[in-house]
Amino acid sequence: MTSSNQQPIPAARPVIGEEEIEAAVRVLRSGRVVQGPEVAAFEEGFSELVEGRHCVAVNSGTSALHLLLLALGIGPGDEVIVPSFSFAASANAVRLVGADVVFADIEPGSYGLDPAAVEAAITPRTAAIMPVHLYGHPAAMDKIMPIAAKHKLAVVEDACQAHAAALNGTPVGAFGAGGTFSFYPTKNMHSLEGGMISTGDAETARTLRLLRNQGMEQRYANEIVGANMRMTDVAAAVGRVQLSKLGGWTEQRIANAGYLTEHIAAPNVQTPTVAEGARHIYHQYTIRITGDRDAAMAKLTEAGIGNAVYYPTPIHRLKPYWEPDQKAGRNWDLPETERAAAEVVSLPVHPSLAAEDLERIVAAVNDLGENL
């Protein structure tokens, strides 16, 4: 139980400091608040995280996925291979462009797509593979990219939780046809709300800029059918401040995760694993509990330790996917996905944690004992 002089430790703590506030006020006073110089500067700065690729800012991570699929020409009649163990936005973006979602199982360590499952899921209609770099751990891109090349498939990286993660020195968002990032307030960096698309292809980048702005590059000269998915300059200004702090915050997350992994010793708890060559940036520090997870979470909450399950219901079991699949006679065999959804719990790892917070988290987890 939390002592009377101890505050609960939140699972996440969005940072909005004086620098972010000053940046937002500066833009508001300028009167240039939508799709202006701050957005351009944010795009240029973020491109340094993805090996200088073209970057296109939009209003959310979901919009980033949606527009990237549209820009790549993916639509009705196509299939996209997606992990079911992810936030629903990964699959929703595929449905929004009229393509069909094909779910493939995950690796138990990285929680990313299992390359063997991906290859087994490919059909003549497959147009793209969508690896999700879940919790900040890169998916097995060293194995997925050759599969995509062999079958001439686009790779759309969902890197919404993985700012500055990398595999064998290559940052996520720099592997496939494009990558997408989210700047929601609980992400490792934020812009209040927003998203970013990275691509190595200049023509794709231009199409993305048209799609986010009603199909226009010049005002009233609409070239294609587009939408309004622009980022505001207020959001971009906040994002630029956050981007300048991301390096330090990331190192602190990695250090916090290292402490937790070194000191957590509960027999019914499995700490995160990191694949060889991977840079895990710990958007979430996710353990597995092999006993009674609900009881464990209740004990952690009682001890004042924030915790949450990401994600308790795999996407293929959510109503918009489950019901159509059942009617069509589709049954997905995803044992690692089901097991992860039943066992995972995420603990605080954010850079605002103090040394005593880390000690409290370890003590609470180790106090869970064997009999859950």
Secondary structure, DSSP 4 states (H G I P E B T S, - for coil): ---TT---B-S------HHHHHHHHHHHHHT--BSSHHHHHHHHHHGGGGTT-EEEEES-HHHHHHHHHHHTT--TT-EEEEESSS-THHHHHHHHTTPEEEEE-B-TTT-SBPHHHHHHH--TTEEEE--B-GGGPPP-HHHHHHHHHHHT-EEEEE-TT-TT-EETTEETTSSSSEEEEE--TTSSS--SS-EEEEES-HHHHHHHHHHHBTTBSSTT-B-S---B-PPBHHHHHHHHHHHHHHHHHHHHHHHHHHHHHHH---TTEE-----TTEE---SSEEEEE-S-HHHHHHHHHHTTB--B-S-SS-GGGSHHHHHHHHHTT-----HHHHHHHHHEEEE---TT--HHHHHHHHHHHHTT-S--
